[in-house]
Amino acid sequence: MRRIAAIVLCCATAFAVAGCMNPVSLDANDYVIMIGVDEGENRQYCISFLIQREGLAGGGRTEELAVVLAAEGEGIYEAIETVQAVSAHLLSFTRTNSIAVARNVAEAGLLSGFLGFDFDALKLRDAVDIIVTEESAMDYLKAVRESADVNIAKLQQSLIEQHETAGTVAYATASARFEHALRGTGDLPLAFAYVNAGIASEQDEADDETAPGGEAAEEAAEYAGGGPAGGDGDLLRGTVVHGSSPVTTAGAALFDGERMTGVLTPEETQYLLLGSGSRKLRRLTIPGVGGGNDEVEIERMSAYGVTITLAEAPVISVRIALRVSALDAAGGHSQSTELWAESIARELNAVFAKAQRANSDAFCFGRYAVLQFKSGDAWREFDWKARYSNAEVRFDIELEVVE
């Protein structure tokens, strides 16, 4: 018995010593909370990682608590290997909530190539959201890190709220995009974002100009009114998500398959979501008679239905029934229900035409067309996208206006 006790004591001592010789931190991971994808100079991609440092709470500010590291590679694994060599801890993707892709990468059709890795192998959720950035994705990650206004929880929550309530930004997860791509049922649009360089460069010196009537207030008013309309980025500078933050997410990136082919403004994105049957949309901007806009609140989408007549030039009929109340009517409620319905149908047709010119089934009407086929082979043989370019759409709008 004494001999057995001695052996047990020796084993316990050996395990204790071994633990001291090779100590392991209780938190041995560097958590990647955002991934950025740019074109590389010597490799296919330049991949950046916004890495959470130890002690950063989920809702904490990123400044001074996170770092952006980047490496070039033919894919994410090569970049991880390079970054891992200079990181003290293992990279963990269990907290990653966004993948930011530079516009030039999306327009070159390189997004699907990057997303070809095994999400499960990295323990990366396929519910991660994907956004397209006007500028460098790495610059976007740096702006998120450096902005005093931005924290990660607020950034993602704001994106979801904008999509579901205001409807001014598209929203898509990797899993949803994979599903539509696999079935060929639509070109799911992605959120569009940019770094507001003007605000970013003035952030440090604007403290004495933030009083009402100051230069900063005037600039904010200009952006709130839509700003200049020189390029796609300028068209989106009407929605600043985080106040004085240089990070703005607004509008939608349109795709033809894997290649980005256009951009919708925040107002156009509202109609895209409405025409796609979003039942969470709560606000809508309706062009008023004689100029100005009427703001309405959508209390309920009473009905939504899509009927497609298949042909060389398919006919898409969409019925939308809404119960709305006026929030701010430019004409003082002078517009009749019929005129509002006509305006909504006109805007829906304009957005459809813009998406069709980009050869993008952004409304994902393919979801309804595929239901008429008995097999996947028959659906693929029909070639929906080839016929979609000649499709005709008819929006039938029924409004119930609540005073």
RAVEN-V270554 format. One record per pair of residues at least 24 apart in sequence whose C-alpha atoms are under 8 Angstrom apart, sorted by the first residue. I is the first residue (numbers start at 1). GAP is how many residues later the second one is. Records with the same first field share a line. If there is no record, write none. Layout:
BEGIN
I->GAP, GAP
END
This chain:
BEGIN
27->27
28->61, 62
29->60, 61, 62, 63
30->24, 59, 60, 61, 62
31->60, 61, 62, 63, 64, 65
32->59, 60, 61, 62, 63, 64
33->60, 62, 63, 64, 65, 119
34->62, 63, 64, 65, 66, 107
35->61, 63, 64, 65, 106
36->63, 64, 65, 66, 101, 102, 104, 105
37->62, 63, 64, 65, 68, 100, 101
38->63, 64, 66, 67, 98, 99, 100
39->63, 65, 66
40->32, 33
41->31
42->30
43->29, 30, 31
44->28, 29, 30, 31
45->27, 28, 29, 30
46->24, 25, 26, 27, 33
47->24, 25, 26, 29, 32, 91
48->89, 90, 93
49->92
50->91, 92, 95
58->94, 95
59->92, 93, 94, 95
60->91, 92, 93
61->87, 88, 89, 90, 91
62->82, 83, 84, 85, 88, 89, 90
63->82, 83, 84, 85
66->79
67->78
68->73, 74, 77
75->39, 42
76->38, 41
92->30, 31
93->29, 30, 31
94->29, 30, 31
95->29
96->28, 29, 32
97->30, 31, 32, 59
98->30, 31, 32, 33
99->29, 30, 31, 32
100->30, 31, 32, 33, 37, 40
101->29, 30, 31, 32, 36
102->30, 31, 32, 33, 34, 35
103->29, 30, 31, 32, 33, 157
106->26, 152, 153, 154
107->152, 153, 154
108->151, 152
109->149, 150, 151
110->148, 149
111->147, 148
112->146
126->47, 48, 49
127->46, 47, 48, 49
128->45, 46, 47
129->42, 43, 44, 45
130->41, 42, 43, 44, 60, 61
131->40, 59, 60, 61, 62
132->58, 59, 60, 61, 121
133->59, 60, 61
134->58, 59, 60, 61, 99
135->59, 60
139->56
140->54, 55, 107
143->52, 103, 104
144->103
147->98, 99
148->97
149->93, 94, 95, 96
150->92, 95
158->83
159->90
163->118
164->116, 117, 118
165->115, 116, 117, 118
166->104, 115, 116, 117, 118
167->99, 102, 103, 106, 114, 115, 116, 117
168->82, 83, 97, 98, 99, 100, 101, 102
169->80, 81, 82, 83, 97, 100, 101
170->80, 81, 82, 83, 99, 103
181->76
184->182, 196
185->179, 180, 181, 182, 184, 185
186->174, 175, 176, 177, 178, 179, 180, 181
187->67, 68, 69, 70, 173, 174, 175, 176, 177
188->66, 67, 173, 174, 175, 176
189->63, 64, 65, 66, 173
190->62, 63, 64
191->58, 59, 60, 61, 62
192->57, 58, 59, 60, 61, 71
193->54, 55, 56, 57, 58
194->39, 53, 54, 55
195->51, 52, 53
196->50, 51, 52
197->49
198->48
199->45, 46, 47
200->45, 46
203->41
232->31, 33
235->30
236->29, 30
238->28
239->27
254->101, 104, 106, 108
255->103, 104, 105, 107
256->102, 103, 104, 105
257->103
261->97, 98, 99
262->93, 96
268->79, 83
271->76, 77, 80
272->76, 79, 80, 90, 91
273->90
275->43, 45, 73, 88
276->87, 88, 89
277->27, 43
286->54, 57, 58
287->56
288->41, 42, 43, 47
289->42, 46
292->38
293->36, 37
294->32, 33, 34, 35, 36, 37
295->31, 32, 33, 34
296->28, 29, 30, 31, 32, 33
297->27, 28, 29, 30
298->24, 25, 26, 27
299->24, 25, 26
300->24
306->62
307->61
308->60, 61
310->59
311->76
312->75, 78
313->74, 75, 77, 78, 79
314->73, 74, 76, 77, 78
315->76, 77, 78, 79
316->75, 76, 77, 78
317->76, 77, 78, 79
318->75, 76, 77, 78
319->76, 77, 78, 79
320->75, 76, 77, 78
321->76, 77, 78, 79
322->75, 76, 77, 78
323->76, 77, 78, 79
324->75, 76, 77, 78
325->76, 77, 78
326->75, 76, 77
337->62, 63, 64
338->61
341->56, 57, 58
342->55
344->53
345->50, 51, 52
348->47
349->44, 45, 46
352->41
356->32, 33
357->32
359->26, 29, 30
361->24, 27
END
